[in-house]
């Protein structure tokens, strides 16, 4: 095989980046000459769906936003969508080559209300960077160290959001920060202080993609969590009681599995009241409904229950034989989903989905069950 030249390698990177961007931002697909200078920038950029969510949130925060400052512009996807809802957008990116590529891309896209800057964001540089007084500041701290190692603490990200917080809120009344979907919501809010007004858990394609933290100057009334359109406080969830079934349900009805965003948001017991559901177990985040309700599909997945069996060796063996191809989910059990599928001897596929879980009841002792279902 012929050894690739450096230019060939660069071409491969560009082609791989373009393919990834076609999936993430189809609006850019047919624009000739678009540049994607690094794999990391395409990997870490927002998709159209999550960028549109952020733009809609900015429109709600500041309906007549004259100037938004995007301090960590990256590949410019968020900035592109911000430019549709704001009078003007400042794009700042610390990587000079990436910033230059984005400026050329925006020219190709016909975006004319964005100005460009290439400044490292620090507490010292911030006043000059936002001297024009933006209505909203947005930033997405990089979650990798200078050596490329992933970091998780807010203060280890770049730029350092906690160190910048006071300066950001002095410069703009509203600050929106994108954080890792792995971040602990309560820990983040303790770290950033009482100016946190809302935390949005944003999903796309069935996955939890990011946390958006809205900080507002002068705010001190606690924070609201928003996921899948549901709004609640940690205190409301903490005070909510699960609606448990009186005993094992008949092999009929519907099993509801909440979306990854609701699970990340910590909305568990509240779902009983908000969505009219019963919970299979106090610590088993699967729910039961007597009949299908298509409105629930906005919040997760629905499955029709075909059979309910005890979780034991006999049932595991029997299901493995009768359903050689099926999906398997284990919840609140001392076994993982993959380990249970291996024990059953099944491979992914087919129409059936087997849920194994611990069920708690209001009137009888708890038990371990297996529910054979099909997706609605």
N, C-alpha and C positions, 0 to 999 in steps of 0.2 A: 504494500500500500504506500502510495506517495505521501511523504511527510507534508503536512499543511504549513503554508506560510503564515506569517503573522496577519497579513491582510485577509487570508482565508478564515482564520480564527475570528477576526473582527466581524467578517461577513456572517459567519455562523451565529455569533452572538446577536447581531442585528436582526437576522431572520427569526431566531428563536424569540426575541423580544417582540417582534412584529406579530408573530403567531399568538403569543400570550396576550398582547394588547387587542387583537381581534376578538378574543373571548371576553376580555374585561371591558373594553370601551369600543363597542361596535361603531359608534358615531365617527370614529377616526379611521375606520377601515378603508374607505375609498379615497382618502386624502393622499395624493401622491407626495413622496419625498419626506414623510414623517420620520423623525430620528428617535431612536431608542438606544442611547449610548451605553447603557450598562444593564446587565441581567438583574442586578439588585434593585435598580430603580423601577423596572417593570414588575418585579416580584412584589415589591412593597407598596406600589401605588394603589389607590382606591379603584374600585370598579365603578361603572356608570351608576349602578344601583345605590351603592353606599355614598357616592358623591352627590347624587340627587337628593338623598336623605339629608345630607349636611346642608345643602343649599336651601332646602325647604325649611330646615330648622333656623337658619340664618334669617330667612324671610319672616319667620314668626318672631324671632328675637328682636329684629330691627326691620320693620316693614319698609322703611325708606332708607336703607343703608346706602349712604353716599360713598363711604370708603371702607373697604375691608382690607386688612393687612394679613396676608398669608406669609408667615415668617419662615416656614419650612416647605417651600414650594414643591420640591421633588420633581416628578415628571409632569406636574401641572394639571392632573385630572381634577382634583378638588378645585383648584383655581379656575379652571375652565368653566365649571358649573357655577362657581361663585360669581363669575363675570356676567352670568345671565340674570342674576337677581340683585346685583349691586351696581351702583353708578360707576364706581372705579375700584380696581383691585390692585394692591401692591403685592407683587410676587417677589419673595426673597428666597434665595437658595445659596447655601454655603459652598456647594460644589460649583466652581466656576464653569467647567465644561458642560455640566448638566444644565445650568442656568442658561448658557448660550444656546444649547440645543432646544430648550423649551421656548426661548424667545423666537427662534426661527420657526418652530412648530406652530406657535400661536399666529405668526404672520401667515402661514399656510392655511390655518383654520379661519382666518379673517377676524380674529379677536383684536379689537382696537382699544378696549378700555382697561388694559393691564399695563402697568409700568414694572420695570425689572430692576432688581437689586441683588448684589452679591456680597453679603456681609455676614460674618460670623455672629450669631446671636448670643450675647452675654449681657449681664446686668449693666456693664459699662457702655456697650454699643446700642442698647435698646432705646434710650431716649432719642438719639439721633435718627434711628431707623423709623421710629413712629412719631416723628416730630409734627407731622401733618394732622395728628389727632384722629385716628380711625374710629369709626363707630363700633366695629367689631374686630377683634384680633383672633386669628386661627393659627394653631401650630400643632404639628404632629412630630413630637420628639422621636429621633431615631433610637431604636432599641438594640443597637449594636455598639460595641466599644470600638476604639480606633483600630484594634486588631481583628475586628470582625466577629468577636465573641458576643453572643446574645446576652443582654442584661435585662433585669426585671424591675429593679428599684427605680422609682421616678427620678431620684437624684443622680442615678448613673446614666440616664438617657441624655441625649444631646439634641437640643439644649436642655439645661437643668430647669424643669418647670417650677419646682418649689422655690428655687433661688430667684426666678424671674417673676413669680406671682404678684408681688406688690407693685413692681414696676409696670407689669402688664395692665393691672387694674387702675393704676394711676394714669395710664395712657389712653385706655378705652373703657367705657362702662361695661362692656360685655366681652368675655374671653371664652373661646371654644377650643378645647383640646381633645385630640384623638389619642386614645391610649390602647394598649394591647388588650385583646379580648380575654387574656389570661389574668389580667390585673384583678385584685380583690377590691370590690366596690367599697366596702366599709373602710378598708385600710386607706384607699386613695382619698376618700372624703375626709378622713381624720387628718391625713397628711396635708391636704390642700386647704383645710379650714372651713369656716362657716360661710364663706362666700360661694360655696358650691350650691347651685340652685337646682340643677337637674343632672341626672346621669342617664344617658340613652344607651341601651344595649342594642346594637345594630346587627342584623343578620342578612344573609343573602345566600340563595341556593341551599337552604336548609342548614347552614352553618352560622355560628356566631363569629362575626368578622371584626368588630371593634367596639370600644366604649367611647362615647362622646361625653365629655364633662363640660357643662356650662357653668362658668363662674360669673357672678354679677357684682359689680361694685356696690357696697352697702348692704348686700343681702345677708340676713342672719336668721332666717326662719326655717332652716333645715332643708334637706334635699328630697326631691321626688325621683323615683326610678321609673323609667319609661321603657317598655318592651312590647312589641307587637301591638302598639296602640293602647295597652293597659298602663295606667298610671297609679302608683301606690308608693307608700313610704315604708321604710324598714320597720317602723313601729306598727303600722297596720298589719304587715305580714306576721310580725312577732305576736300580735294579739289575736290573730285569726286561729280558729279551731278547725281541724279537718272534719269533714262530714264523712264518717265511716259507715260502711255497710253493716247491717245487723248480722250477716253471716255470708257464707259462700253464695255468690249469685248463681242463678240458673245459667246453663250454657246458651245464652242468648245475650242480646244487648250489644253495647259498643265499648271498646277500650280506646281511651284517648291518651296519646303520648304527646306531652307539651314540646314545643319547639326548643331548639338549643338556646335561643335567646331568652325565653322565659325561664328555663332552668338556670342559665347564668345569672339572670336578674334576681333569682331567689324567690320567685313567685310560686309558692307551693300550696299552702293552705288557703290562700285567698282565691285560688282558682275555683274552689268549691262554690263559694258565694258568687263570684263574678261570672262564672260560666255555667252554673247550675249542675255541678258534677259531684259525684261521690268519689272518695279516695280509697284505693285498694289497701293502703297501709300508711301509717303515720310517717314512715321514712321511705316509703315506696312511691315515687313520684309518677305513678300511673293512675288513671282515673276511669270511672265507670259511668256510663249513661244507659238508660233503659232503651232509648231509640236514637237513631242517627240524627244529627243536626249539622247540616252542611256549613253553618256559620262557624262551627268549631274549627274548620279547616284553615281559618285565618290565624289560628293560634297553635297549630300542631298537626298531627296525623291521626286519622280515624281508622279503626279496624273493627270489622264485625267478628264477634266471638263465636266460634264454631264448637268448641269443646273446652271444658275445664277439667284438669286432672291434678292429682296430687304430685308434688315434686318428689319423686322417689326413683329408685333404680329401675323399677318395672316400667314406669311411664317413660323414662328417658330412653330405655331400650326399645320400647314399642314405637315411640314417635320417630326414633332414628330409622326404623325399618319402614314405617309407613310414609315418612316424608324425607326421602334421601336428599332432596334439594329444598331448602327453606332458609329463611333468615331467622336468627336467634338473638334474643336480647335477655340478659340477666340483670335484675335490679334488686338491690338490698338482699343479696345472697353471698355466701362465702365462695363464690365462683364467678369468674368473668364470663362475658358473652362468648369470647373466642374459646375459652376452656370448655364451656358447656357444649358448644357446637362440635368441638373435637370429641368430647365424651359421647355425644349422640351419633357421631360418625356421619354428619351431614355436610353438604357443601352449599355455598350461597346460591340462591336462584329460586325459581318457582314462585307460586302465588302465596304460599303459606308463610306466616310469621309466628314463631313461637316465643311467647313472653314467659319467663320464669321469674317469680318474685315472692316476697313475703307479704302475706295479707293479714291485716289487723282488723278486727271486727268490734263493733260497739256492744254486741251481746254474747259473743262466744270467743274462745281462745283463738289466738293467731295460728296460721298454718302457712306452709309453703306450697305454692301452686304453679301449674303450667297451663297457660291459655293458648290454645291453637286459634289463630285469627287469620283474616285476609284483609288487605288494605281496601278501604272504601274510596 
